[in-house]
Amino acid sequence: MQMCPNCDKVYDSTEYSRCPYCSGELENKSGESYYKNCPNCGGIMYWDGCWECTNCSNEIDTDEDDNDGIIEH
């Protein structure tokens, strides 16, 4: 892994000869996403076809509209 001195993003130098973010090969994953509070552990759940907790991997099979708000990342 290598950190780009221009954008401070980390990338795999065995896969890319130059920073894939600065060159446009990879896009920054930034923006807004819906989130839901996990009823199991209190962690954050993100929508990916169903709600999945990033902490305990609990899944809830409801719509994306069943959210608790929007989070910026």
C-alpha positions as CSV (number, residue, x, y, z in Angstrom):
1,M,0.0,0.0,0.0
2,Q,1.1,3.5,-0.8
3,M,-0.2,7.0,0.1
4,C,-0.4,9.5,-2.7
5,P,1.5,12.7,-1.8
6,N,-1.0,14.8,-3.8
7,C,-4.4,13.6,-2.5
8,D,-3.4,11.6,0.6
9,K,-5.4,8.6,-0.5
10,V,-4.0,5.1,0.0
11,Y,-3.9,2.7,-2.9
12,D,-2.2,-0.6,-3.8
13,S,1.0,0.1,-5.6
14,T,1.2,-3.4,-6.9
15,E,-2.0,-2.8,-8.9
16,Y,-1.4,0.8,-10.0
17,S,1.8,2.4,-11.2
18,R,0.3,5.9,-10.2
19,C,-2.4,7.1,-8.0
20,P,-5.7,5.8,-9.4
21,Y,-7.7,8.6,-7.7
22,C,-5.6,11.5,-9.2
23,S,-5.6,9.8,-12.6
24,G,-9.3,9.2,-12.6
25,E,-9.2,5.4,-12.7
26,L,-11.0,5.2,-9.4
27,E,-13.6,7.5,-8.1
28,N,-13.7,8.9,-4.6
29,K,-16.6,7.4,-2.7
30,S,-18.0,10.5,-1.2
31,G,-21.4,11.8,-1.0
32,E,-24.5,11.1,0.9
33,S,-26.1,7.8,1.9
34,Y,-29.2,6.7,3.9
35,Y,-28.5,5.1,7.2
36,K,-30.4,3.2,9.8
37,N,-29.6,2.7,13.5
38,C,-29.1,-1.0,14.3
39,P,-31.7,-2.2,16.8
40,N,-29.3,-5.1,17.7
41,C,-26.2,-3.2,18.7
42,G,-26.8,0.5,18.1
43,G,-24.3,0.6,15.2
44,I,-24.9,2.1,11.7
45,M,-26.7,0.2,9.0
46,Y,-26.3,1.0,5.3
47,W,-28.5,0.0,2.4
48,D,-27.2,-2.6,-0.1
49,G,-30.4,-4.4,-1.2
50,C,-31.2,-4.8,2.5
51,W,-30.0,-2.9,5.6
52,E,-26.7,-4.4,7.0
53,C,-25.0,-3.3,10.2
54,T,-21.3,-2.4,9.8
55,N,-20.7,-3.5,13.4
56,C,-22.6,-6.8,14.0
57,S,-23.7,-7.7,10.4
58,N,-27.3,-7.8,11.5
59,E,-29.6,-7.6,8.4
60,I,-33.1,-6.1,8.1
61,D,-35.1,-6.8,5.0
62,T,-37.0,-3.6,4.5
63,D,-37.0,-0.9,1.8
64,E,-34.4,1.9,1.5
65,D,-37.2,4.3,2.5
66,D,-37.2,2.7,6.0
67,N,-34.2,4.9,7.1
68,D,-33.3,7.1,10.0
69,G,-31.6,9.9,8.0
70,I,-28.8,10.8,5.6
71,I,-25.1,10.6,6.5
72,E,-22.3,12.3,4.6
73,H,-19.1,10.4,3.9
